[in-house]
Amino acid sequence: MSTETINAPAVGAVVAAEAVAQLGNRISDDMATQLGQAVYDALVRSGWHIAEGLGRRAHRISPTLWDYDPAILAGLARGYSAHEIASSTGVPVATVRNRILRLRRRTGAANSANAVAIAYRSGWMRSLKPEPRAYMALSGRQREVLALVADGLTNEQIAARLQCSTNTITTHLGRLYRVMDAQRPGAPATCTRARAVALAYQHGLLKFPSRPTGTDA
């Protein structure tokens, strides 16, 4: 019997992510999870030694969210990359990426910024402490651009919606990022967009619905 150590949950996550990529809507989140769990269980039965702390099974905390989703959403709201979220949560990067992908599928989010917006609108971010900021003065156009970022639109889509050039949208975003102090050194643009959306909800630049859109938090 083998005693070699293997990161079995990461292998399961990769298998599940590949199944989602290959089968698309023909495989549900539950089926992908079951497939990844089956790989994990098979490795355990085969005698592989599972690295300590990586064998805990995930469980649902609501019809939409799994127990690992709050940490993922908090990381996205802080502008963290998948590598940084993996480092802070102690799980493999491949697992984090797979969880972000599946979170987006479950919530219908177009991208990470949209996932953060949906989380705030649904009341799932109440426990995340707002980042302190001084008054952030954004122009009406910058607020409009930021709202469309929260809706998951790309720069090209925003430009088409507002009937201006993509360069103009890039300029607006650069200026509002500076005003909001949203960009962390070396952070990818996708991370900065998600953090800007989070800061906007934290400080009232984007409005919450009259009642949360989610009912399962």
N, C-alpha and C positions, 0 to 999 in steps of 0.2 A: 504493500500500500504506500502511495506517495506521501511524503511529508513536506513537499515543497510549498512555500507560501505563495498565494495568488490573491490578487485583489478581485475576488469573485463578483461583488456587486458592480464593479466597473465593467467587467466583461458582460454581465447581464444588461447593463445600461447601453453598452455599445450595440449588442444584439437587438435590443428593443428599438433603439434609434434607427438602426439599419432597416428593421421591419417597417417602421413608420415611413422611412424614406422610399422604400421600394413599393409598399402597398398603399400608401396615402390614406384616403378615407375608407379603404376597405378593411382597415384594422382600427379598432377603437383603442382609447387610452387604456381601458381595463385589460384588453387583450394584449397590448404591448407590455403592460406591467406584468401580466401573468407569464408572458414569454420570458421576460427578463428574470422573473422569479424562478421559472423552471430551470433556466440555465444555472442560476445560483444553487438551487437544490441539487441539481445533477452533479455539480462540482463538489458539493459537500458529501454526497453519497459516494463519490469516487475516491474520497479520502484526502482531498486537498485540504491543507491547513489554511483557514480563512484569517486574514490579517485582523488583529484585534481591533474592535470598535467598528468594523465595517459590515458586520453580519446582521444588524438590526433591521427588521422588516419595517417598511414605511406603512402608514395607515392613514385613512381619510379622517380629516377633522371637520369636514362639511361636504355637501354634495359636489362642490367645485374644487376645494382645496385639499391637498395632502399635507401631512405634518411638516414636511420640509419646505413648503411653499413660502411661509412667512419670512424665513431667512433668505430665500432667493429674492423675494420682492424687496426686502430691506436693503440687500446688497445692490440691486438695480437702482433703487431710489437714492442711494448714496453715490451712484456713478461708478460702481465697482465692475471690473471685468470678470469674466468667468473664472480666470485664474485667481483673482483676488477673493472671489466668493468661495472658491474651492479651498483656498488657504485658510480663510476665516472659519469655515464650517468643518474642515477636516475630511472632506470627501474628494474623490478624484475629479479632475477637470472634465473628463468625459461624462461623468455622472451629472455634474452641474449643467453642462451644455444640453444634455438630454432632458433634464428637468425643466430648463428654461423653455425648450422647444415644446414640451408637453403642456407646460403651464399656458403658453400662448395658444395652443390648440384648444385647451379646455375653456379658456376665457374668450376666444375669438379675437385675440389681439394680433394686430398686424406686425408689431415689433415690440421691443422692450419698453420704449417710451409709452406706447399705447397700453401695454400691460400694467405699467405703473399707474397710468391715468385710470384705468378700469379698477385697479385695486383701491385707489383713493375714493373714486365715485361709489364703490361698493361698500365702503366702510371697513376695509380689511387692514388699514394702516394706522388705526387709532393708537396702537402701542408704540409706534415709531416716533421717537422724540424729534421735533422739528430742528433743523439746523439753524442756528442763530444768524440773522442777517439784519442789517440796517434797512431803512426804507429803500425799496427798489423801484425807481421811477422808469417805467417802460412807456413808450409811445403807444398810441392806439394801434398802429400797424404792427408793432412788435408783439403786442398782446394777441393780435389776430393770428400772426404767424405761430406763436407759441401754442395757441389753442388748436391749430391744425396739426402741429407736431404731436400734441397730446392725442389727437384723433388717429394718429398712426400714418399720416401722409408723409411722403418723401419730399425732398426739396423740389423736385421736378413737378410733383403733383400740386404742391402748394403754389408754385409759380403759375401753373395753369389755372388754378382756382382764383388766384388774385390778379391774373392777367399781367404778369410782369416777368422779368428774366430770372433764371436760376441764380445768376450772380447777385441779383438784388436780394433774394431770399437768404443766400449765404451771408451777405453783409448784415442783414437784419439779425440773423442768428448769432453772428460773431459779436455784435454789439450787445444783444440781450444777455449772452453768456457772460460778458465782462461785467455788466451791471449786476447780474445775479451771482457773480463769482461761482459759476457752475462748472467750469472746466478745471479738472485736476491735471497736473503736469503729466504729459505723456498719455493721457486717457484717450481711447478711441472716440470718434464722433458719436457712435451709438450710445456709449456710456454717458457722454455729456448731455445728449438729448433727454435721456431718461432722468438724469439728475435735475435738469432744468424743469421738467414737468413736475417732479416731486416738490422742488422748492416753490414752484408756482402754487401748488395746492396748499403747501404748508403756510404760505404767507398771503393767501387770498388773492393772488393774481389770476388764478383760475377758480371758478365758482363750483361748489358742490351742487348736485341736484337737490331739489327740495326734500327728497327722501332717498336713501341709498338705493342704488340700482341692484345691488346684491342682497339676497335674503338668507344667505347661508353662512355668514361669517360669525 
